[in-house]
Amino acid sequence: MLDAIKPLLDSDLVNEDTRQAIAEQWEAKLVEAKETVRSELREEFAQRYEHDKTVMVDALDKMVTEGLAGEISALNEEKKALAGDRVKFQNTMKENANKFNGFLVKQLSEELEELRTDRKVSKTGFAKLNHLLLVLWLKKSRNLLQTRKT
């Protein structure tokens, strides 16, 4: 009990029933005050919990949103870079195909020109060979004729 009224209650001025009634009332008020304080503390802690929970959810939402925004941005940049690389690759392949086509046409035309030249040379060679064979045959024929005449 409160130290201020304890000497009064311990003195003979207050009888036992009154002392008992005061003690009971004191205890009842003390229990009521404790319950009130507990209730207020629970309410305050509940409010703090709700506030902290809201702050944490907002912070987590912000963190996730910023993280996702960064990842999406990076993904979009990679997608654009990939599209650019794909275009560069296709242009390079077209350029290389054109170069190869030009090279192939040039080589083929050179080979055909060489074939034509070889055919002309061989035709000329065959003509000369035929002429030579004809000349040799004629010489041999003359020699035979002369040997028969003689």
KAVEN-V868794 format. One line per field, one symbol per residue. phi: phi as a letter, one per 20 degrees, with the letter a starting at -180 (. if undefined). A space follows every 10 residues. Layout:
# KAVEN-V868794
phi: ???
This chain:
# KAVEN-V868794
phi: .fffdfffff fefdffffff ffffffffff fffffffgff fgffffffff ffffffffff ffffffffff ffffffffff fffffffgff ffffffffff ffffffffff ffffffffff ffffffffff ffffffffff fffffffffe
